[in-house]
Every structure is written in C-alpha cells, then in structure tokens.
Amino acid sequence: MINNCLNYSNTTLAYESSSSIFVDVVGCLYGIGDIESVGSKWKKRDIHILTDYLAKAKIILWDEFGENLPREEEMFLNRMDIKELLEAEWSCELQEYIVTVKSKIIEIHNYFGWYYISCNVCSKKI
C-alpha cells in the first residue's frame, strides 16, 4: 500500500509504504541545503542532484534522514575560499572548527622533478 509518492519527470524517486521508505535516485550531488524547521515538529533538508539526463532534481530529506551526512557530502558544508579563511575572525575559545576550502589550481610547476617545495617550519610539502 503506497501512502505517499514523489514524482519527478514521470519517474518515481521515492515512496513510502506503511512500514518503510524506499528511495532510488541516481545522480551527481551538486548542492546541500541547511536543515530547516517546518512547523513545530518537522525538520527537512534539500539536496540537489544532476541526473543522467542533465536534469536538475531537488530531493527533500525529512526528519533524521536529513541530519546525518556521509563524509562525501560534508565537503559542501562550511565552504570558503582561501581569502575568506585568512580574513575569518576566530574565537579564542574555539577548540576545533572544520571547513572545506575551495580553490582553483592555476599553475603546476614540475621543473623540480621529484623534489617539492616545503614549509620552512614543519617541512611539509606545500
């Protein structure tokens, strides 16, 4: 018995039976929304995928399904570029904060062969 059905371009992406929720979505993840409160009891999170037909789809994850993200999806959270990271104001009480830095490689120097440029302080590869 199907209680609820979500359709996108005449294709069933998800449906809910009396005891389970079945989901079958294939696509490339390109965006994750914040967790939003809907009413007094519900939470939702929108995720955006690009399907194999280059169609964009918005999928809503309700309740606990939208709260825990796999590691691959966490890279979309707390994103900033290098300039934003350097200009950010951090609290002294902040023990740990995880960000994903987005940047663009503009040039690769390979004239050192197998050598690499390293940090003068810790000797790690730059």
C-alpha positions in Angstrom: 0.0 0.0 0.0 1.6 3.3 -1.1 0.8 6.2 1.1 2.9 8.9 -0.4 4.6 9.2 -3.8 7.2 11.7 -5.1 7.4 12.0 -8.9 10.0 13.8 -11.0 9.7 13.8 -14.8 7.3 10.9 -14.6 9.9 8.8 -12.7 9.2 7.6 -9.2 12.1 8.7 -7.0 10.8 7.7 -3.6 7.7 6.3 -2.0 6.6 5.5 1.5 4.8 2.3 2.4 3.2 1.6 5.7 6.5 0.5 7.3 9.4 1.6 5.1 10.6 4.4 2.8 12.2 3.3 -0.5 14.5 5.6 -2.4 16.1 5.0 -5.8 17.8 8.2 -7.1 20.9 8.2 -9.4 22.7 11.4 -10.0 25.6 13.7 -9.2 25.3 15.7 -6.0 25.9 19.4 -6.5 24.3 21.1 -3.5 23.1 20.5 0.0 20.8 22.9 1.9 20.7 23.7 5.6 18.4 21.8 8.0 15.2 23.8 8.2 12.4 23.6 10.7 9.0 23.0 9.2 6.2 23.7 11.8 6.9 22.7 15.3 7.8 19.0 14.9 9.3 18.6 11.5 12.8 19.2 10.0 13.8 19.0 6.4 17.0 19.3 4.2 17.0 19.9 0.5 19.7 18.2 -1.6 20.2 18.9 -5.3 21.4 16.3 -7.8 22.1 16.3 -11.5 20.5 13.3 -13.1 21.9 11.3 -16.0 19.7 13.3 -18.4 21.3 16.5 -17.2 18.1 17.4 -15.4 18.3 19.0 -12.0 16.3 17.4 -9.2 15.6 18.7 -5.7 15.1 16.0 -3.1 13.8 16.7 0.4 15.1 14.6 3.3 12.7 14.6 6.3 13.5 14.2 10.0 16.5 12.1 10.9 17.3 11.3 7.2 18.5 14.8 6.7 20.5 15.2 9.9 23.5 12.9 9.4 25.6 13.3 6.2 28.2 10.9 4.8 31.7 12.3 4.7 31.5 12.9 0.9 28.5 15.3 1.5 30.2 17.1 4.3 32.5 18.8 1.9 29.7 21.1 0.9 29.3 22.4 4.5 31.3 25.4 5.8 32.8 26.1 2.4 35.1 29.1 2.0 37.9 30.2 -0.3 41.4 30.9 0.9 40.8 34.6 1.1 37.7 34.1 3.3 39.7 31.7 5.5 42.5 34.2 6.0 40.1 37.0 6.8 37.9 35.0 9.1 37.7 36.0 12.8 38.0 33.1 15.1 37.1 32.9 18.8 39.8 32.2 21.3 37.6 29.6 22.9 37.1 27.7 19.7 38.8 24.3 20.1 38.2 22.9 16.6 36.3 24.0 13.5 36.1 22.1 10.3 35.9 24.0 7.0 36.2 22.9 3.4 38.5 25.2 1.4 37.6 25.7 -2.2 40.3 26.8 -4.5 41.4 26.7 -8.1 44.8 25.3 -9.3 46.1 27.9 -11.7 49.6 26.5 -12.4 51.7 23.4 -11.8 55.5 23.7 -11.6 57.2 20.4 -12.4 60.7 21.7 -13.1 61.9 20.4 -9.7 61.5 16.8 -10.9 60.8 14.6 -7.8 61.7 17.5 -5.4 58.9 19.6 -3.9 58.7 22.9 -2.2 58.2 22.5 1.6 57.3 24.7 4.6 60.4 26.2 6.3 58.8 25.5 9.7 57.4 22.0 9.5 59.0 20.7 6.3 55.6 19.5 4.9 55.0 19.7 1.2 53.3 22.9 0.1 
